[in-house]
């Protein structure tokens, strides 16, 4: 297994802040992140070196140019960790410096405004509040603060007790296809794309496409669903029903090789989370920038070895799994 620094920190349970701020992983086979890591590690890559090029990893998304398809994750609440710096703003600063997409998860409007003031191109992901007016209000607030896009954590509805979840005293709710279409319509009226984060089936992807969602994030939200299928495993099937939607992916993106595999399987871009978290919490933006630059170099290296000149030219047949081409 890779990502030893992350695993060691989790093992020692030295995450800062109140218990549960950074969720711990299950210690048994229900741990979806374990299955995801194992699946990614068993994907092998064939070389296609003749006639190759030095790869260009720049990405264009919704009319804007970015230096890499490796994006920040939708972190939430990290400023509550009691540190002498603000990790949420530090993450945004790293994204701005690197020229990549920043994401922000559950934050109050006031806290979101401070993060947005850093000036990174940011996608705001909102929880599926039972109060739909609050969702629309946070979408509007994000756009007023120049959000690149807005979206909803569609998979954060059910809690570990089987009931609808409650987070920070906020009652969440489930979403219907009609709800998604309505929220996508609100985003479009506000002039920004709409993202559904937490898609992990062709069924839900097809529903999102029909609801005029602009992008989906193929994700199990770091194992919210026990025994969840790895995003990389289901990504090719989801890509087939995605239509014009952008398809992003996350979960266990620990280095640039993981990013390559997910993009070869159909992702337009990927987010990395726990791979940058230890450095972010300890050293802030400089550590995040160092890690992302390393990941970019790894991605560019594998693209060069496999004759992939740009991020629009990935080919899944370069990948092997248990002796067979994808």
KAQUI-V373405 format. One record per pair of residues at least 6 apart in sequence whose C-alpha atoms are under 8 Angstrom apart, sorted by the first residue. I is the first residue (numbers start at 1). GAP is how many residues later the second one is. D is the distance in whole Angstrom. If there is no record, write none. Layout:
# KAQUI-V373405
I_GAP_D ; I_GAP_D
This chain:
# KAQUI-V373405
1_36_7 ; 1_37_8 ; 1_40_7 ; 2_252_8 ; 3_251_6 ; 3_272_7 ; 5_273_8 ; 6_268_7 ; 6_269_6 ; 6_271_8 ; 6_272_7 ; 9_6_7 ; 9_269_8 ; 10_14_7 ; 10_15_8 ; 15_7_7 ; 16_65_5 ; 16_66_7 ; 16_67_8 ; 17_63_6 ; 17_64_4 ; 17_65_6 ; 18_62_8 ; 18_63_7 ; 21_56_7 ; 21_57_8 ; 21_60_8 ; 25_6_7 ; 25_8_8 ; 25_198_8 ; 29_198_7 ; 30_196_5 ; 30_197_5 ; 31_192_6 ; 31_195_6 ; 31_196_6 ; 32_188_8 ; 32_190_7 ; 32_191_5 ; 32_192_8 ; 32_193_7 ; 32_194_6 ; 32_195_5 ; 32_196_5 ; 32_197_7 ; 32_198_7 ; 33_189_6 ; 33_190_6 ; 33_197_8 ; 33_218_7 ; 33_219_7 ; 35_192_8 ; 35_194_8 ; 35_195_7 ; 36_193_7 ; 36_194_5 ; 36_195_7 ; 36_196_8 ; 36_215_7 ; 36_216_7 ; 37_215_6 ; 39_191_7 ; 39_193_8 ; 39_194_8 ; 40_192_7 ; 40_218_7 ; 40_221_8 ; 42_279_6 ; 42_280_7 ; 43_218_8 ; 43_276_6 ; 43_277_6 ; 43_278_5 ; 43_279_8 ; 44_275_6 ; 44_276_5 ; 44_277_6 ; 45_273_6 ; 45_274_5 ; 45_275_6 ; 46_260_7 ; 46_272_5 ; 46_273_6 ; 46_274_7 ; 47_258_6 ; 47_259_5 ; 47_271_8 ; 48_257_6 ; 48_258_4 ; 48_259_6 ; 49_255_7 ; 49_256_5 ; 49_257_6 ; 49_258_6 ; 50_257_8 ; 51_256_7 ; 52_252_6 ; 52_253_7 ; 52_254_7 ; 52_255_4 ; 52_256_7 ; 52_257_7 ; 53_251_6 ; 53_254_6 ; 53_255_7 ; 53_256_6 ; 54_246_8 ; 54_250_6 ; 54_255_7 ; 55_245_6 ; 55_246_8 ; 55_248_6 ; 55_249_6 ; 55_253_7 ; 55_254_5 ; 55_255_6 ; 56_244_7 ; 56_253_6 ; 56_254_5 ; 56_255_7 ; 57_10_7 ; 57_11_5 ; 57_12_7 ; 57_239_8 ; 57_243_7 ; 57_253_6 ; 57_254_6 ; 58_7_7 ; 58_8_6 ; 58_9_4 ; 58_10_5 ; 58_11_7 ; 58_252_8 ; 58_253_7 ; 59_6_6 ; 59_7_5 ; 59_8_6 ; 59_9_6 ; 59_10_6 ; 59_252_7 ; 60_6_6 ; 66_33_5 ; 66_34_5 ; 66_35_7 ; 67_31_7 ; 67_32_5 ; 67_33_6 ; 68_31_8 ; 68_32_6 ; 68_228_7 ; 69_31_7 ; 69_199_7 ; 69_200_5 ; 69_201_6 ; 69_242_8 ; 70_30_7 ; 70_31_8 ; 70_189_7 ; 70_199_6 ; 70_200_5 ; 70_201_6 ; 70_202_7 ; 70_222_8 ; 70_226_7 ; 71_24_8 ; 71_29_6 ; 71_30_5 ; 71_31_6 ; 71_32_8 ; 71_198_7 ; 71_199_6 ; 71_200_5 ; 71_201_6 ; 72_19_8 ; 72_23_7 ; 72_28_8 ; 72_29_6 ; 72_30_5 ; 72_31_6 ; 72_199_5 ; 72_200_6 ; 72_201_7 ; 73_29_7 ; 73_30_5 ; 73_31_7 ; 73_198_5 ; 73_199_6 ; 73_200_5 ; 74_28_8 ; 74_29_5 ; 74_30_4 ; 74_31_5 ; 74_50_8 ; 74_51_7 ; 75_13_7 ; 75_28_7 ; 75_29_6 ; 75_30_5 ; 75_31_8 ; 75_198_8 ; 76_12_8 ; 76_28_7 ; 76_29_5 ; 76_30_5 ; 76_31_6 ; 77_11_8 ; 77_29_7 ; 77_30_7 ; 78_8_8 ; 78_9_6 ; 78_10_6 ; 79_6_8 ; 79_7_5 ; 79_8_6 ; 79_9_6 ; 83_198_8 ; 85_199_7 ; 87_193_6 ; 87_194_6 ; 87_197_6 ; 87_198_8 ; 88_16_8 ; 88_27_7 ; 89_25_7 ; 89_26_5 ; 89_29_7 ; 90_190_7 ; 90_194_6 ; 90_195_5 ; 91_11_8 ; 91_189_7 ; 91_193_7 ; 91_194_6 ; 91_197_7 ; 92_10_6 ; 92_23_7 ; 92_24_8 ; 92_26_6 ; 92_27_8 ; 92_28_6 ; 92_30_8 ; 93_25_6 ; 93_26_8 ; 93_27_7 ; 93_192_6 ; 94_191_5 ; 94_192_7 ; 94_194_6 ; 94_195_6 ; 95_6_6 ; 95_7_6 ; 95_25_6 ; 95_26_8 ; 95_194_8 ; 96_6_8 ; 96_22_8 ; 96_23_7 ; 96_24_5 ; 96_25_7 ; 97_192_8 ; 98_191_7 ; 99_21_8 ; 100_21_7 ; 101_19_7 ; 101_20_6 ; 101_21_6 ; 101_22_8 ; 102_18_6 ; 102_19_6 ; 102_20_5 ; 102_21_6 ; 103_19_5 ; 103_20_5 ; 103_21_6 ; 103_22_7 ; 104_8_8 ; 104_18_7 ; 104_19_6 ; 104_20_5 ; 104_21_6 ; 105_19_6 ; 105_20_5 ; 105_21_6 ; 105_22_8 ; 106_19_7 ; 106_20_6 ; 106_21_6 ; 109_29_7 ; 109_32_7 ; 109_33_8 ; 112_30_8 ; 113_29_8 ; 113_32_7 ; 116_6_7 ; 116_29_6 ; 116_30_8 ; 116_31_8 ; 117_28_8 ; 121_26_7 ; 121_27_6 ; 122_25_5 ; 122_26_5 ; 122_27_7 ; 123_24_6 ; 123_25_5 ; 123_26_5 ; 123_27_5 ; 123_28_7 ; 124_15_8 ; 124_18_7 ; 124_23_7 ; 124_25_7 ; 124_26_5 ; 124_27_6 ; 125_25_6 ; 125_26_5 ; 125_27_5 ; 125_28_6 ; 125_70_8 ; 125_72_8 ; 126_9_7 ; 126_12_7 ; 126_13_8 ; 126_24_8 ; 126_25_6 ; 126_26_5 ; 126_27_6 ; 127_8_8 ; 127_25_6 ; 127_26_5 ; 127_27_7 ; 127_29_7 ; 127_45_7 ; 128_7_7 ; 128_24_6 ; 128_25_6 ; 128_26_6 ; 128_28_7 ; 128_29_7 ; 128_44_6 ; 128_45_6 ; 128_46_7 ; 128_47_7 ; 129_6_6 ; 129_41_7 ; 129_42_6 ; 129_43_4 ; 129_44_6 ; 130_41_6 ; 130_42_5 ; 130_43_4 ; 130_44_7 ; 131_40_8 ; 131_41_8 ; 136_47_7 ; 136_50_7 ; 139_11_6 ; 139_12_8 ; 139_48_7 ; 140_50_7 ; 142_8_7 ; 143_6_8 ; 143_7_8 ; 143_47_7 ; 143_49_8 ; 147_45_8 ; 148_44_7 ; 148_45_8 ; 149_43_5 ; 149_44_5 ; 149_45_6 ; 149_46_7 ; 150_37_7 ; 150_42_7 ; 150_43_7 ; 150_44_5 ; 150_45_6 ; 151_43_5 ; 151_44_4 ; 151_45_6 ; 151_46_7 ; 152_43_7 ; 152_44_5 ; 152_45_6 ; 153_43_6 ; 153_44_5 ; 153_45_6 ; 154_20_8 ; 154_21_7 ; 154_42_6 ; 154_43_6 ; 154_44_6 ; 154_45_8 ; 155_42_7 ; 155_43_5 ; 155_44_7 ; 155_65_8 ; 155_66_8 ; 156_9_7 ; 156_16_8 ; 156_42_8 ; 156_68_8 ; 157_7_5 ; 157_8_6 ; 157_15_6 ; 157_16_5 ; 157_17_5 ; 158_6_4 ; 158_7_5 ; 158_15_8 ; 158_16_8 ; 159_6_4 ; 159_7_8 ; 164_7_8 ; 164_8_6 ; 164_9_6 ; 164_10_7 ; 165_6_7 ; 165_7_6 ; 165_8_7 ; 166_6_6 ; 177_30_6 ; 177_31_7 ; 177_34_7 ; 178_33_7 ; 180_28_7 ; 180_31_6 ; 180_33_8 ; 181_27_8 ; 181_30_4 ; 181_31_6 ; 181_32_7 ; 183_11_8 ; 184_9_8 ; 184_10_5 ; 184_27_7 ; 184_28_7 ; 184_29_6 ; 184_30_8 ; 185_27_8 ; 187_6_6 ; 187_7_6 ; 188_6_7 ; 193_20_8 ; 193_21_6 ; 193_22_8 ; 194_19_6 ; 194_20_5 ; 194_21_7 ; 195_18_6 ; 195_19_6 ; 195_20_5 ; 195_21_5 ; 195_22_7 ; 196_12_7 ; 196_17_7 ; 196_19_6 ; 196_20_5 ; 196_21_6 ; 197_19_6 ; 197_20_5 ; 197_21_7 ; 197_22_7 ; 198_18_7 ; 198_19_6 ; 198_20_6 ; 198_21_5 ; 198_22_6 ; 198_23_6 ; 199_6_6 ; 199_17_7 ; 199_18_6 ; 199_19_5 ; 199_20_6 ; 199_21_8 ; 200_18_6 ; 200_19_6 ; 200_20_7 ; 200_29_8 ; 200_31_7 ; 200_34_7 ; 201_33_7 ; 201_37_7 ; 202_35_7 ; 202_36_5 ; 202_39_7 ; 205_11_7 ; 205_33_6 ; 205_36_7 ; 205_37_6 ; 206_35_6 ; 206_36_7 ; 208_8_8 ; 209_32_8 ; 209_33_6 ; 209_34_7 ; 209_35_8 ; 209_36_7 ; 213_32_7 ; 214_30_7 ; 214_31_5 ; 214_32_6 ; 215_30_5 ; 215_31_4 ; 215_32_6 ; 215_33_7 ; 216_29_7 ; 216_30_6 ; 216_31_5 ; 216_32_6 ; 217_30_6 ; 217_31_5 ; 217_32_5 ; 217_33_7 ; 218_13_6 ; 218_17_7 ; 218_29_7 ; 218_30_6 ; 218_31_5 ; 218_32_7 ; 219_11_8 ; 219_12_6 ; 219_30_6 ; 219_31_6 ; 219_32_6 ; 220_8_6 ; 220_9_8 ; 220_10_8 ; 220_11_7 ; 220_31_7 ; 221_30_7 ; 222_29_6 ; 231_18_7 ; 231_19_7 ; 231_20_7 ; 232_29_8 ; 232_30_6 ; 232_33_7 ; 235_27_8 ; 235_30_6 ; 235_31_6 ; 235_32_7 ; 236_29_6 ; 236_30_6 ; 239_8_7 ; 239_27_6 ; 239_28_8 ; 246_21_8 ; 246_22_6 ; 247_19_7 ; 247_20_5 ; 247_21_5 ; 247_22_7 ; 248_19_5 ; 248_20_6 ; 248_21_5 ; 248_22_5 ; 248_23_8 ; 249_13_7 ; 249_18_6 ; 249_20_7 ; 249_21_5 ; 249_22_7 ; 250_20_6 ; 250_21_5 ; 250_22_6 ; 251_20_8 ; 251_21_7 ; 251_22_8 ; 252_6_8 ; 252_20_7 ; 252_21_8 ; 252_22_8 ; 252_23_8 ; 253_6_6 ; 253_17_8 ; 253_18_7 ; 253_19_5 ; 253_20_7 ; 253_22_7 ; 254_18_7 ; 254_19_8 ; 254_20_8 ; 254_21_5 ; 255_20_8 ; 255_39_8 ; 255_40_5 ; 255_43_7 ; 256_38_8 ; 256_39_4 ; 256_40_6 ; 256_41_7 ; 256_42_5 ; 256_43_4 ; 257_38_8 ; 257_41_6 ; 257_42_6 ; 257_45_7 ; 259_11_6 ; 259_40_7 ; 260_39_6 ; 260_42_7 ; 260_43_8 ; 261_58_8 ; 262_8_7 ; 263_6_7 ; 263_7_8 ; 263_51_7 ; 264_50_5 ; 264_51_5 ; 264_52_5 ; 264_54_8 ; 264_55_8 ; 265_50_8 ; 265_51_5 ; 266_48_8 ; 266_50_8 ; 268_43_8 ; 276_11_8 ; 276_12_6 ; 276_15_7 ; 276_16_8 ; 277_11_8 ; 279_8_5 ; 279_9_6 ; 280_7_6 ; 280_8_6 ; 303_6_7 ; 306_12_7 ; 308_6_6 ; 308_7_8 ; 316_10_6 ; 317_8_6 ; 317_9_6 ; 318_7_7 ; 318_8_8 ; 319_6_6 ; 319_7_6 ; 320_6_6
